[in-house]
Structures are given as C-alpha cells and as structure tokens.
Amino acid sequence: MPDSTVPTTQPAARILQRPYLWVTIGTCALVFLAAFESLAVTTIMPLVSRELNGAGLYALAFAGPLATGVIGMVAAGNWSDRRGPTAPLYASVGLFVLGLLIAGTSTSMPMLVAGRLVQGLGGGALTVALYVLVARIYPGVLHPKIFAAFSAAWVIPSLVGPFAAGIVAQVFSWHWVFLGVVGLVIPALLMIAPVLRGMDQRPMDAAAVPWAAGRLAWAALAAIAVLALNLSAGVRVPGVPAATALLAIAAVVLALLAVRPLVPRGTLIARRGLPSVILARGLASAGFFGAEVYLPYLLIEQYAFSPTFAGLTLTGGALAWAGASAVQGRLGARLSHRRAVLTGALMVLGAVLLALATTSLHWPAAVAIAGWIFAGGGMGLLYPRLSVMTLALSTKDNEGFNSSAMSISDSLGGALALATTGIVFAAFTTTTGSFAGVFALAAVLATAAAFVAPRVTAKAS
C-alpha cells in the first residue's frame, strides 16, 4: 500500500507538550535505562567474571537475556492484545527490576546469570508493552516523532554508558551498576502511571483474544535455538571435525522453524506489506550489529588502537543514528516509508562494504570509521519508520502480536548474526581472513535487507 498511513496534517500537540509530556519522558526514560544497562554490562562483565570466577558462563551472561527476551516479547504481545498494555507494562518492569536485584546482589556467577535471564525476560516484554502503549496513546501523526525519541534514548547511552559504568565499578562496586538503575526505573514508571488508568477497558461486546500457549512454546524453542547457536562455537566432538558447523546449521534451522508462528504469515518469504516490514527489521539488525561488534576489534588488532579509542570510534555512528531519527521524524510524510527504508538499508550496506574493503585491502582505518557514520544514519532512517509502519498496519486486536513480531525479528536477527559471525571468525587461520569473513557475511545480510526494503509497501510509492 502507498505511504498514506502517515497523515499529512500536523496536530497542535507535540510529544513534549500536554497531554503527552510526562508519558514521553517516562517511556523514553525506560528505553534509556534498558539501553544503558545493556551497554554497561558489556563494560563491567570482565571484572564480574574475574571476581566471581565465572569465565565458563561469560557468554551465557550475554546470550541468556537475549534468548529469554523472545519469550517475554511473545507473552507481552499476547497479554496486551487480551487486556491492553497496562498489566504487561507493570509486570515487565517488575521482572526487569527483579533481575537487576538478583544480579546486583550476586555472590556467584550462576546467580548472576539467573538474574540476567530474569532481566532479559522483563526487558523483552517491556519493549513490546511500550510499543502497544504508543499505539494507544499517541495519534498516528506523532508516531515518527516518538519513535525517533526512542531511537535517541537508545543511542545516547552508547556515548555515556560504558564510561559511566566503568567509573561506578571503579569508585563503588560493579554491584551498583545493576542496583543503581533500580532507583531510576521506578520514577520513570510513575510518570506513565496516570495515563494507564482505565486504558485496558474493553467494550462489553468485544471478543477476548485467547491465550496463545502455542506461540509461547514456539518462543521458548526459538530461545533454546539462539542459546544453542551461541554455545555451538565451543563444541568439539572427537572424530567429527564439522561438528560446530553442523550444530550451528541445526540451530539456525530450528530458530527459523520456531519463529514462523511468531511473525505474520509470509514474513520468511518477504511477502509485500507487513511481513516484509518485519523481515526488513531483522535483516537490517543482522547486517548492522553483525559488523559493528567487530569494528573496534578490527581497529585494535590491525591498527593498534587502544580499546578505549577503538570503542569511541563508534560514537559517530551513534550520533548519526540519533540525528537521522530526528530528521525522518520531522520530515514525516514528505519522506515516504519505502524511500526511508530503502535509503537506510543501502547506507548500512555501503558502510559494511567499506569495512570489508578496509580489512581486505588494508586501507586506512579512517575509511571504515567514516563509513560507520553512514551505517548509523541508515539505521536512524529505517528503524523508526519500520516501527511506524508496524503500528499503522495493525489493528487494536493485533497490535501486541505485531509489535512482538517486530521485536522478535530485531532480537533474533542480531542474535543469529552475532553467533554466526563468531563461528565464521573462528573458522579462518589469519586475522585478515577472519575479519573479511565476518564483514562479508554482514554484507550479505545487509544486501538482503536492501532487496526486501522496496517490498515494505504494497506497491511502489
């Protein structure tokens, strides 16, 4: 369908004016804190692992929340379709806080991983509940602006999160990186609480959406597949040299089979409209994050950057993401959905190809660093627009399902890409070959996103 889903007229209200001011601040604060926690943990985990003697569970501390998040997304989506977003939002925040408390008071690595699993369950559910909340509170014309604000709230922690976490861990203790966030989550939720009253009332003649136990089971299976793929790189079977590859392929196939009931029909074959919107989100995430995590590694290994400076090179991409999100929000209907998504996907592809050329041809590091600004800008263009389209193509009865489908595609796309690039990286015997293999795979994924992008609308516009 053409991009008529965004009205061309502008309402008097803005997201930072009444009646949306406190809801905007509260929801953005929750997104900010979830993003901060994710990035902060990356900084402190080596210290945590050393103190708790948990090197064997190091990878699971990252993969676990990603896997349980898929279950949280499906549960929150189904619950929101049944009763509205209020109860799922409260429950998700409660689980997120409980996970923080368990992790923050951990005295062993298994206890910390358990906290991270609970935290991931709440974090995944929180994302979906917030998307449904946006659909219920904000008019469609404000959706590009609130999702641009969400993108900025997610990107800003990448500038301050790692540094702040390091300072807290050094001055106080790594425990406070978890516990300190608890005191900030509650006030953010209280800002939203007034608008939640009465939101979940359904008309007397409205048919209740049933519980989808089957989808929850598929979500659990997808989570298991993601964990298996992350852990398969460390599997060695005597006499079976291809054991890692076989297990990885089996895990990917299992994940794709499990995700089919969790996304709109036709998603995996890129059917026009909503299915391609969901697929484009997953492919873009896979291409972007599959390459981004290796860019600092490349700069350290091949260009002798310090770890701090290598991490800071991603700042340009983060700022570009926030800036492009704001620009597309201001442009509204003047920039069509199809054009925004296609342009963003091509920008990500171009940046990944520059990273591939840099490592393969030994170009100056500045080429890859500058290219990553375009990658961030591309994600800033397409991410909010795909969120807007998902809600615009949803009804009140399937907002939760479609929002969870988008989040699942996002999460699984990045998770599968990261696990697979890890296997590819380990398969080569030279550093140059390893990085080239990783960026080549990311380029394939970004190319797929660019091919799917024109199909996000029913016809060209």
Secondary structure, 3 states (H helix, E strand, C coil): CCCCCCCCCCCCCCCCCCCCHHHHHHHHHHHHHHHHHHHHHHHHHHHHHHHHCCHHHHHHHHHHHHHHHHHHHHHHHHHHHHHCCHHHHHHHHHHHHHHHHHHHCCCCHHHHHHHHHHHHHHHHHHHHHHHHHHHHHCCHHHHHHHHHHHHHHHHCHHHHHHHHHHHHHHHCCCHHHHHHHHHHHHHHHHHHHHHHCCCCCCCCCCCCCCCCHHHHHHHHHHHHHHHHHHHHCCCCECCECCHHHHHHHHHHHHHHHHHHHHCCCCHHHCCCCHHHHHHHHHHHHHHHHHHHCCHHHHHHHHHCCCHHHHHHCCHHHHHHHHHHHHHHHHHHHHCCHHHHHHHHHHHHHHHHHHHHHHHHHCCCHHHHHHHHHHHHHHHHHHHHHHHHHHHHCCCCCCHHHHHHHHHHHHHHHHHHHHHHHHHHHHHCCCHHHHHHHHHHHHHHHHHHHHHHHHHHCCCCC
